[in-house]
Amino acid sequence: MSCGRAARHAALSREVISAVAGERRSSTGVLAGTAAYVIWGLLTLYWPLLEPAPALEILAHRIVWSLVFVVIVLTVQRDLSWLRVLHRQPRVLALLAGAGCFVGANWGLYIWAVNSGRVIEAALGYYINPLFSALLGLVVLRERMALAQWAGVVLATAGVVWLGIDAGRPPWVALALAATFGIYGLFRKWAAMPSWRALAVETAALAIPAAAYIAFLSTAGRSHFGDSPVRSALFLSTGLITALPLVLFGFAAVRTPLTVLGMLQFLLPTMQFVIGYFGLHESVSTAGLVAYCLVWAGAAFFLASYAWRQTRPEDRRT
């Protein structure tokens, strides 16, 4: 009997340790995801500093310098041996190359939107994306949501639909931003590679055409790199400001349910909206403001419901 009780006690201890480790892992993922979205939100103020360079030139520099920065980090970490066996993982390689294409498209479109005075329209795209990510999580990954979380999604969806109607036209920029980043998150989750390694492959997939475009601009005398020490420093720093939030996001993507990670993204468009409305004085109608309130309420409802469920012992055991 004593042996049986000891075995049961040991099994229970292992379950408790596993539950605590899982909870800490999830909490760490949420913190990393939050930090990534806050940094992305602040980038709204960064891209206009690179004007008059067009969005495509900024994107090309962002890709190249991101790859350079990541390679330096991996070299310092002495973490390059995995490259020798990467060709033996064609599925992972294809997923990361695809992820690079989608995130590259997202970068370019977002830079263009910000520098074209469409910050609030871009914010709408990132309000739509959490709903798209939640849909991917439910349909593709078979993740589950509680009834209360569904209520938050419904509120947010109503707000997004209202925003689209109030705009008076299909929000193509917003929809494209939502789709490209949502699919990127899904590919990254499937690939399940450490963040720095994944970012190296993603940027390498785009680096050759990006470098070729930079060389073309330089040869044609149309490059803005080198115009001034300040602008050159800003171009070079695109590697750091790109790599840091993406690594945080990749870290969070493999530790957090995609539905929760998607809803966390409401932090990004809220920052964009505040910057666009109060800082850049872009206009929003009264109906649009009401719709944004619905979206904010839906996001808050979803996240509060998730946090409450995590504090319940019965939910932590499931």
C-alpha positions in Angstrom: 0.0 0.0 0.0 2.8 2.4 0.9 4.4 1.7 -2.5 1.1 2.4 -4.2 0.6 5.7 -2.3 4.2 6.7 -3.1 3.7 6.0 -6.8 0.5 8.0 -6.8 2.2 10.9 -4.9 5.1 10.9 -7.4 2.6 10.9 -10.4 0.7 13.8 -8.8 3.9 15.7 -8.2 4.9 15.2 -11.8 1.4 16.5 -13.0 1.7 19.6 -10.7 5.3 20.3 -12.0 4.1 19.9 -15.6 1.1 22.1 -15.1 3.2 24.9 -13.5 5.8 24.6 -16.2 3.1 24.8 -18.9 1.5 27.8 -17.2 4.9 29.6 -17.0 5.6 28.7 -20.6 2.3 30.2 -21.7 2.7 33.3 -19.5 6.2 33.9 -21.0 4.8 33.6 -24.5 2.1 36.2 -23.7 4.7 38.6 -22.4 6.9 38.1 -25.5 3.9 38.6 -27.8 2.9 41.8 -26.0 6.4 43.2 -26.3 6.5 42.4 -30.0 3.2 44.2 -30.7 4.2 47.3 -28.7 7.4 47.6 -30.7 5.6 47.2 -34.0 3.1 49.9 -32.9 6.0 52.3 -32.3 7.3 51.7 -35.8 4.5 53.9 -37.1 6.6 56.8 -36.0 9.8 55.3 -37.5 9.1 54.8 -41.2 8.4 58.5 -42.0 11.9 59.3 -40.9 13.2 57.5 -43.9 11.4 59.6 -46.4 11.7 60.6 -49.2 12.8 57.0 -49.9 9.9 55.1 -51.4 8.4 52.1 -49.6 10.1 49.5 -51.9 13.5 50.9 -51.2 12.9 50.9 -47.4 11.6 47.4 -47.6 14.7 46.2 -49.5 17.0 47.7 -46.9 14.9 46.3 -44.1 15.3 42.8 -45.5 19.0 43.0 -46.2 20.0 44.6 -42.9 17.7 42.2 -41.0 19.6 39.3 -42.4 23.0 40.8 -41.6 21.9 41.5 -38.0 20.6 38.0 -37.5 23.7 36.3 -39.0 25.8 38.4 -36.6 23.7 37.3 -33.6 23.9 33.6 -34.7 27.6 33.9 -35.2 28.2 35.3 -31.8 26.0 32.6 -30.3 28.0 30.0 -32.3 24.7 28.7 -33.7 25.3 28.1 -37.3 25.8 24.3 -37.4 22.1 23.7 -38.1 22.5 25.2 -41.6 24.4 22.1 -42.7 21.4 19.9 -42.1 18.7 22.3 -43.1 18.4 20.8 -46.6 17.3 17.6 -44.9 14.2 19.4 -43.7 12.4 20.4 -46.9 9.1 20.9 -45.2 10.5 23.3 -42.6 12.6 25.1 -45.3 9.5 25.6 -47.5 7.4 26.8 -44.6 9.9 29.4 -43.5 10.5 30.5 -47.1 6.7 30.9 -47.5 6.6 32.8 -44.1 9.3 35.1 -45.4 7.3 35.9 -48.5 4.2 36.7 -46.6 5.9 38.8 -43.9 7.9 40.7 -46.7 4.6 41.5 -48.4 3.2 42.7 -45.1 6.2 44.9 -44.4 6.1 46.6 -47.7 2.4 47.3 -47.7 2.6 48.6 -44.1 5.5 51.0 -44.9 3.6 52.2 -47.9 0.4 52.8 -45.9 2.1 54.7 -43.2 4.1 56.9 -45.5 1.0 57.5 -47.6 -1.0 58.9 -44.7 -3.1 55.8 -44.2 -2.2 54.9 -40.6 -5.8 54.4 -39.5 -6.6 52.3 -42.5 -3.5 50.2 -41.7 -4.8 50.0 -38.1 -8.1 48.5 -39.4 -6.0 45.8 -41.1 -4.4 44.9 -37.8 -7.8 44.9 -36.1 -9.0 42.4 -38.7 -6.0 40.2 -38.4 -6.7 38.8 -34.9 -10.1 37.6 -36.2 -8.3 36.0 -39.2 -5.8 34.4 -36.8 -8.5 33.1 -34.5 -10.3 31.7 -37.6 -7.1 29.9 -38.7 -6.6 28.6 -35.2 -10.1 27.2 -35.0 -10.3 25.8 -38.6 -6.7 24.7 -39.3 -5.2 24.0 -35.9 -8.5 22.8 -34.2 -7.9 25.2 -31.2 -10.9 25.8 -29.0 -12.5 28.8 -27.4 -14.9 29.2 -24.5 -18.4 30.7 -25.0 -17.2 34.0 -23.3 -14.3 34.2 -25.7 -16.7 33.8 -28.6 -18.6 36.7 -27.3 -15.5 38.9 -27.5 -14.8 37.7 -31.1 -18.4 38.6 -32.1 -18.1 42.1 -30.6 -14.8 42.7 -32.4 -16.2 41.3 -35.6 -19.2 43.6 -35.5 -16.8 46.6 -35.0 -14.6 45.6 -37.9 -17.6 45.1 -40.2 -18.9 48.5 -39.1 -15.5 50.1 -39.8 -15.5 48.7 -43.3 -19.0 49.9 -44.1 -18.2 53.3 -42.7 -15.2 53.6 -45.0 -17.6 53.4 -48.0 -15.4 51.0 -50.0 -13.7 47.6 -49.6 -10.8 48.0 -47.3 -8.3 46.3 -49.6 -5.2 47.5 -47.8 -6.6 46.5 -44.4 -7.6 43.0 -45.7 -4.2 42.4 -47.3 -2.4 43.4 -44.2 -4.6 41.0 -42.1 -4.2 38.1 -44.5 -0.5 38.3 -45.0 0.4 38.6 -41.3 -2.1 36.0 -40.3 -0.8 33.4 -42.7 2.8 34.3 -41.6 1.9 33.5 -38.0 0.4 30.1 -39.1 3.5 29.2 -41.1 5.8 30.1 -38.2 3.8 28.0 -35.8 4.0 25.0 -38.2 7.7 25.4 -38.7 8.4 25.5 -35.0 12.0 26.5 -35.4 13.9 28.7 -32.8 13.3 32.4 -33.5 16.7 33.6 -34.6 17.2 30.6 -37.0 13.7 31.1 -38.5 14.3 34.7 -39.1 17.6 34.0 -40.8 15.8 31.6 -43.3 12.9 34.0 -43.8 15.1 37.0 -44.6 17.5 34.9 -46.7 14.6 33.8 -48.9 14.1 37.5 -49.9 17.7 38.8 -49.6 18.9 38.2 -53.1 16.1 40.2 -54.9 16.3 42.9 -52.2 20.0 43.3 -52.6 19.7 43.3 -56.4 17.1 46.1 -56.1 19.4 48.2 -53.8 22.3 47.7 -56.3 20.0 48.8 -59.2 19.0 52.0 -57.3 22.6 52.8 -56.5 23.8 52.2 -60.1 20.9 54.4 -61.4 21.7 57.2 -59.0 18.3 56.8 -57.3 19.4 55.4 -53.9 18.7 57.4 -50.8 21.2 55.4 -48.7 24.2 57.7 -48.0 22.2 60.9 -48.5 23.2 61.9 -44.9 24.8 60.1 -41.9 21.5 60.2 -40.1 19.5 58.6 -42.9 22.2 56.0 -43.4 22.1 55.1 -39.7 18.3 54.8 -39.9 18.6 52.4 -42.9 21.2 50.3 -41.0 19.0 50.2 -37.9 16.1 48.6 -39.8 17.8 45.3 -39.1 17.6 45.7 -35.3 14.1 47.1 -35.2 12.9 44.3 -37.5 14.6 41.4 -35.9 13.7 42.2 -32.3 9.9 42.1 -32.5 9.9 39.2 -35.0 12.1 37.1 -32.6 9.7 38.0 -29.8 6.7 37.1 -31.9 8.3 33.8 -33.0 9.1 33.0 -29.4 5.5 33.6 -28.5 4.0 31.8 -31.5 5.2 28.4 -30.3 4.2 28.9 -26.7 0.8 30.6 -27.0 -2.5 29.4 -28.6 -2.9 31.1 -31.9 -6.3 32.4 -30.9 -4.8 34.2 -27.9 -1.8 35.4 -29.8 -4.1 36.8 -32.5 -6.3 38.7 -30.0 -3.2 40.2 -28.4 -2.5 41.9 -31.6 -5.2 44.4 -30.8 -2.5 46.2 -28.9 -0.8 47.1 -32.3 -3.7 48.7 -34.1 -4.8 50.6 -30.9 -1.3 52.2 -30.8 -1.5 52.9 -34.5 -5.0 54.4 -34.1 -3.8 56.7 -31.3 -0.8 57.8 -33.3 -2.8 58.3 -36.5 -5.7 60.1 -34.8 -4.0 62.2 -32.2 -0.5 62.5 -33.5 -0.9 62.7 -37.3 -4.5 64.1 -37.1 -6.1 61.7 -39.6 -9.8 61.9 -39.6 -12.3 59.4 -38.3 -16.1 59.7 -38.4 -18.3 59.5 -35.3 -19.7 56.2 -36.6 -16.1 55.0 -37.0 -15.3 55.9 -33.4 -18.3 53.9 -32.2 -17.1 50.9 -34.3 -13.6 51.2 -32.8 -15.2 51.1 -29.3 -16.9 47.8 -30.2 -13.6 46.4 -31.4 -11.8 47.5 -28.2 -14.6 46.1 -26.0 -14.4 42.8 -27.9 -10.6 42.5 -27.4 -10.8 43.4 -23.7 -13.7 40.8 -23.2 -11.7 38.1 -24.9 -8.5 38.7 -23.0 -10.3 39.1 -19.7 -12.1 35.8 -20.3 -8.9 34.0 -21.1 -7.1 35.4 -18.1 -10.0 34.4 -15.8 -10.1 30.8 -17.2 -6.4 30.5 -16.6 -6.8 31.2 -12.9 -9.3 28.4 -12.4 -7.8 25.2 -11.1 -10.1 23.0 -13.1 -9.1 24.8 -16.3 -5.4 24.4 -15.6 -5.8 20.6 -15.2 -7.6 20.3 -18.6 
